């Protein structure tokens, strides 16, 4: 049975959407509670247009959603399961659950 490349391409798009340090900060902050673009701008330390662009990328990937509340737009984490990915990344960084190295350069 051939591999469903469309599915893998969609997975790659989600991963690409998170492949930016500022977007990772945004995702983590939105996991705590909803925030406006202004609040996220202060946290990330970038200009509002850049943060808006990051939010758009995350929205298109299905990671973040927004809703209007009066005159404000609130952003929230749509798929909290992406935090599991963060846990996995931390395990990689810490060398946890590492099997014996079969690629140590020895033949």
N, C-alpha and C positions, 0 to 999 in steps of 0.2 A: 504494500500500500504506500503510495507516495506521501511525502510529508506535506502538510498543509502550510505552505509558505505564507499565505495571506495571514494566517493566525500568528506566525512568527514575526511577520512585518508589523502587525498591530502591537505585539509585545514590545518590539524594538522601539516603536513610537512612544510608548509609555515610559520605557527606560530612558529614552533620549530626553523626554520632558523633564525628568528628574536629574539629568546629567549636568547640573549647574549648581554651584555652592549656594548662590542666593535663593534659588528655587527650593533647595533642600531646607534652608532656614525657614522659608515661607511655609512649607509643608509642616515642618515641626511646630512652628508657632500656631498654625491653624489647627493642629491636633489638640491644642490646649483650649482654644475657644475661637469664636468668630472674630474677625477683625476687618477694619476698613483698609483701603489702600493707603491712606495716610498713616495709620498706625503701623502698617507693614513697612512703609517707607522709612519711618524712624528706626525700626528694628534692624532693617537690612542696611541702612545707610546709603541708599541709592536714590536717585531722583524719581519722582512720581511716575514719569513716563516709562522709565525702565522697569519699575516694579509692576506697572500696569501690563507691560508687554510680557513679563514673566507670568503674571496671573492668567493672561490670555492663553499662553502655551499650556499651562497646567489645566485650564478649563477645557481646552480642545482635547487634551489627553484623557479627560474624565476624572482627574484627580481632585480638582477643586470645583466648587459651584458657588454661585452668588445669588443674593436676593436683595431686593430693595426694601429698606426700612425707613419710611419717610423720605427724606432727601439724601440719605446715606445708602451706599451699597455695601453690604456685608459679605465677606468671603468666608467660606468654611471648607473644611476637608470633606470631600464627598466620599472618599474611599479610605477610611482609616486603616484598612488592611495594608496599605503601603508602608505603614510603620513596621510591619513584620520584615519588610525588605531592609529597613534601617537596622533592625536587630541582626539580620544576617550579615550585613556589611560590617557591623561592629565585630562580629565573630571572626570574620575574615581578617580585619585589622588587628585583632588580638591573637590571631593564630589558634583560636579555639576549634575543637572538633577536627583537628588536623590529623589525617592518617599519616602513616609512615611515608616519608618522601622517597618515592621511587625514581625520582628524576634528579638525583644528587650529582649527576655527571659521571657516575661510575657505570661501566658497562657490565 
